C-alpha cells in the first residue's frame, strides 16, 4: 500500500511538471525556467539535508556528476532542442515509452535481470501509452528532415534520463544514500545547466517575471524535482532502475487528469481506454515472486 501511494504521488508530481511548464514557458524562456527549477530544488534539498544532518556523498562526486550530466544536463538539453524541431505530440509519445525500455536495457548491463514478465508488461504499457497519446493528439505536421532529427533528439533525451537512473542504481550499490545522492546530483545539475540560460535572455528578464511564473518555477523546483527525484531514486534503490522507470508510463494518465482539473481539457474515451491498458501493463511488470527481490544494496552510508 505504501509503495502504491508513493507511485501515485510520484506520477502526479511528474505529470504536474507539464502543466506548470505549460503555464511558465508562455511567459519566459524555457531554458531560464529550467535553470530556476533546479536552482530552487537544490536550495530546498540542501536546506533539508542541513536540517536532517544528512551527509552528501562528496567522495563519490565523479559518479554523482555523471548522473547529473545524464539526468539533468543531457535530458533537459536534448529534450529542449528536440522540441524546436518536432511537434509536441511526438515528444509526448516518445518520452514516456522510451524511458522504461532504455532503463531496462541499461539496467540489464549492471545485473538487473530482464524477465519475460517484465518484457510483457513493458509491451502492454507501451501499447497503452500509444493509445493515450494518439487518441487525443493529432498533428498536421508531415514528416520532414528536421522532424526526424527532433524525434531522434527526444529518443536520446529519454535515454539520457534512463542512463541517469542506472548511474544512480550503481551509486546506491556502492553505499550512497538516496537523499544525499539526489541533493548533490541536483546541485551539480543546476551548475551544469545554468550557462544555457545565457543563450536566451541571459536572466535579464527575471525582475519582470510575474507571480504565476514564479509559482510555476516553485512547483517545478519543489514538487517536480526535489520531491519527485527523491521518490524516483528511492524506487531505483529499492526495485532497480528498470522497474522504477515504469512510473513514467503512468504520467500520461495522471497528466490527463490534471489537465482536466486545471486546464479544463477533457480526455477522450480512447484516451481513458489507453490509460486502463497502461495500468494493466505496469501491474504485470511490477508483479514478482517473493524470491525475486532486487539485489541487496549496501546500507552503510559513507561520505
Order of alpha helices (4+ residues) and beta strands (2+ residues): alpha-alpha-alpha-alpha-alpha-alpha-alpha-alpha-alpha-alpha-alpha-alpha-alpha
